[in-house]
Amino acid sequence: MAATSTRGTNAAWVEATLGHKPKDPALFDRALTHSSRSDNHYERLEFLGDRVLGLVVATWLYELFPDEPEGKLSRRLNALVTGETCAEIARELGVGGQVILGKQARDDRAADSVNVLGDVVEAMIGALYLEAGLEAATAFIRRAWGERVSTRDHAPKHPKSALQEWAAAEDKRPPVYELKGRSGPHHAPRFLVEVAIRDVGSASAEGLSKQEAETAAAAKLLEQLT
């Protein structure tokens, strides 16, 4: 399946968002393209961008906290490069409105997926690094992550962990997750998962992976209980 051509807004949006005018708009189209739309998708760029992000943030932390030990720096790094944090950045940048998706993925609201949003941000970093180098990638990351680098020293609590802790604190049985269904094409499956705590309640949610569906279901049940 061929990739789509560059949409008129993409190059201007990329320049405004990354602070870099694309020389090769197709490279940034690829960074925004999900596998449900084309074989020429963002996953290789995401692989690269993940490593660039880690290097830039690690260097930044090393400079910013000269007296902190390795363990504390590692905790800060892990919190800043987690998928949830990358997805937060993506939402602030309006990435969801730019992702190029296949019809099924659009119908399944993949543009709201934490996994997709986080991966696309990393792919954009990878594309920026390839075209403009480490200095440009560093400038973007420092601008986009901003105050998080000094205020976030632990990863956001994962909904599944939080639900597990709630059950233990309330002396209830641990939550149980059950796959209730799978739909969609092979390249873009959709999973339906139910989580239940005996004698307490249950909630169901969908996701682009079983893990994502479990996370969404846990978050939904937590919202009901707290």
C-alpha positions in Angstrom: 0.0 0.0 0.0 1.5 3.3 -1.0 1.9 6.2 1.5 -0.4 9.2 1.1 1.0 12.4 -0.3 1.8 15.2 1.9 -1.3 17.0 3.1 -1.2 20.8 2.8 -1.2 21.5 6.5 1.6 19.0 7.4 4.7 20.9 6.3 3.5 24.1 7.9 2.4 22.3 11.1 5.8 20.5 11.3 7.7 23.8 10.9 5.5 25.4 13.6 5.8 22.5 15.9 9.4 21.4 15.5 10.9 24.8 14.7 12.3 23.3 11.5 11.2 23.7 7.9 11.2 20.2 6.3 13.5 19.7 3.4 12.0 16.3 2.7 8.3 16.5 3.7 7.8 12.8 3.0 10.1 12.0 5.9 7.8 13.8 8.3 4.8 12.3 6.6 6.3 8.9 7.4 6.7 10.0 11.0 3.0 10.7 11.2 1.8 7.6 9.3 0.3 4.6 11.2 0.8 1.1 10.0 -3.0 0.8 9.3 -2.5 3.3 6.5 0.7 2.3 4.8 3.7 0.0 4.9 5.8 3.1 4.9 4.9 4.0 8.5 6.6 5.5 11.6 7.9 2.5 13.5 11.5 2.7 12.3 11.7 6.4 13.0 10.1 5.8 16.4 12.9 3.3 17.2 15.5 6.0 16.4 13.7 8.8 18.0 13.3 6.9 21.3 17.1 6.6 21.5 17.7 10.3 20.6 15.1 11.3 23.3 16.9 9.2 25.9 20.3 10.7 25.0 19.0 14.3 25.1 17.1 13.9 28.3 20.0 12.1 30.0 22.4 14.8 29.0 20.0 17.5 30.2 19.5 15.8 33.6 23.3 15.3 34.0 23.8 19.1 33.5 20.8 20.2 35.5 21.4 18.0 38.6 25.2 17.8 39.1 25.0 16.5 42.7 22.4 13.7 42.2 23.4 10.1 42.2 22.8 7.7 39.3 19.8 6.1 40.8 17.9 9.4 41.2 18.9 10.5 37.7 17.6 7.2 36.3 14.2 7.6 38.0 14.0 11.1 36.5 14.9 9.8 33.1 12.4 7.0 33.2 9.6 9.3 34.2 10.4 11.8 31.4 10.7 9.3 28.5 7.7 7.0 29.4 5.0 6.6 26.8 2.5 8.4 29.0 4.7 11.5 29.2 5.3 11.4 25.4 1.6 11.2 24.9 1.1 14.2 27.1 3.5 16.1 24.9 1.7 14.9 21.8 -1.6 16.2 23.1 -0.1 19.6 23.9 1.3 19.8 20.3 -1.9 18.7 18.6 -0.3 15.5 17.2 -3.6 13.6 17.2 -5.1 15.8 14.5 -2.1 15.2 12.2 -1.7 11.4 12.5 -2.3 9.7 9.1 -4.5 6.6 9.8 -6.4 3.9 8.0 -10.2 4.0 8.1 -10.5 1.3 10.8 -7.9 2.9 13.0 -9.7 6.3 12.6 -13.0 4.6 13.5 -11.3 3.1 16.5 -10.0 6.5 17.6 -6.3 5.5 17.4 -5.5 9.2 17.3 -6.4 9.3 21.0 -4.3 6.2 21.9 -1.5 6.7 24.4 0.7 4.2 22.5 0.1 5.9 19.1 0.6 9.4 20.3 3.7 8.6 22.2 5.2 6.7 19.3 4.5 9.5 16.9 6.3 12.0 19.0 9.3 9.8 19.1 9.1 9.3 15.4 9.0 13.0 14.8 12.1 13.3 16.9 13.8 10.7 14.8 12.9 12.5 11.6 14.1 15.8 13.0 17.4 14.2 14.0 18.0 12.7 10.6 17.3 15.9 8.7 18.6 18.6 11.0 20.9 16.8 13.5 21.2 16.5 17.2 21.3 20.2 18.0 17.8 20.7 16.4 16.4 17.6 18.1 17.8 18.9 21.4 16.2 22.3 21.0 12.8 20.8 20.3 12.9 18.3 23.2 14.0 21.0 25.7 11.3 23.3 24.5 8.5 20.6 24.4 9.4 19.0 27.7 10.0 22.3 29.4 9.5 22.4 33.2 8.8 18.6 33.4 12.5 18.0 33.5 12.8 19.6 36.9 9.4 18.7 38.3 8.8 15.1 37.3 11.0 12.7 39.3 8.7 9.6 39.1 6.6 8.0 36.4 2.9 8.5 36.5 1.3 5.7 38.4 0.0 3.1 35.9 -3.8 2.5 36.2 -3.3 -1.2 36.6 -0.9 -0.7 39.5 -3.2 1.9 41.1 -6.2 -0.5 40.8 -4.2 -3.3 42.3 -3.1 -1.0 45.2 -6.7 0.1 45.8 -8.0 -3.5 46.0 -5.2 -4.4 48.5 -5.9 -1.3 50.6 -9.6 -2.1 50.7 -8.9 -5.8 51.5 -10.5 -6.9 48.3 -9.5 -9.6 45.8 -7.1 -8.6 43.1 -8.5 -7.4 39.8 -9.0 -10.0 37.1 -8.7 -9.1 33.4 -10.6 -11.0 30.7 -10.3 -10.6 26.9 -13.9 -10.3 25.7 -13.4 -9.8 22.0 -11.1 -8.9 19.1 -12.1 -7.1 16.0 -10.7 -5.3 13.0 -8.2 -6.3 10.4 -5.0 -8.2 11.2 -2.8 -5.1 10.7 -4.9 -3.0 13.0 -6.7 -5.2 15.6 -9.0 -3.9 18.3 -9.2 -5.6 21.7 -12.1 -5.5 24.2 -11.1 -6.3 27.8 -13.1 -6.4 31.0 -11.6 -5.9 34.5 -13.5 -7.0 37.5 -13.0 -7.0 41.3 -15.2 -9.6 43.0 -18.0 -8.1 45.0 -17.0 -4.6 43.9 -17.6 -4.0 40.2 -16.3 -4.2 36.7 -15.5 -2.1 33.7 -14.8 -2.7 30.0 -12.7 -0.8 27.5 -11.2 -1.2 24.0 -7.6 -0.6 22.8 -5.3 -1.2 19.9 -3.5 -3.8 22.0 -4.5 -6.1 24.8 -2.3 -4.1 27.2 -3.8 -0.8 26.1 -7.3 -2.2 26.6 -6.4 -3.5 30.1 -5.0 -0.1 31.0 -8.1 1.7 29.8 -10.4 -0.7 31.6 -8.4 -0.3 34.8 -8.6 3.5 34.5 -12.3 3.3 34.0 -12.9 1.1 37.0 -10.7 3.4 39.1 -12.8 6.4 38.1 -15.9 4.5 39.3 -14.4 3.6 42.6 -12.6 6.8 43.6 
